[in-house]
């Protein structure tokens, strides 16, 4: 059984920073019970961190000691491993675009997958299921405008459209215009105002 733990650890060490080690992805090495036991053993030894149900990550060694991997790298790698789309929450997007000076206290990402939370070291990260239109242009600055306007809500989105327009390049505004038909009715107006002025 110790051999299985070492095999799992070697696999985790071969992955880039933040790449999740998924219990389901290790079933070719042994039964689910054996894999779970090996993962638990590695967590107890401190060789792996349990980020969530069936999700483990390798801690990063630095000259200052061990730390959890980067939140962004872990969330992006988890989304890729599970075939999900992922994007900043509306509050984070509004901060990125300079529409609010408030930095969200808790890291929240929108996902096409199920809602869940991850624990990376001392940081708790929330993944919230979102409709497809909120994930339009995920990972793109134009997409941040969609999520920021949605977060601002009906009344404030109309007011913020001109400011958002100034923050986006012409190419980003064109990109935004290409997804305006996907938006709910109340948001299509502000999105078109940003895209077409």
Buried (B, 14 or more C-beta within 10 A) or exposed (E): EEEBBEBBBEBBEEEEEBBBBBBEEBEEBBEEEBBBBBBBBBEEEEBBBBBBEBBBBBBBEEEEEEBBBBBBBBBBBBBEBBEBBBBBBBBBBBBBBEBBEEEBEEBBBBBBBEEBBBBBBEEEBBBBEBEEBBBBBBEBBBBBBBBBBBBBEEEBBBEBBEEBBEBBEEEBBEBBBEBBEBBEEEBBBBBBBBBEE
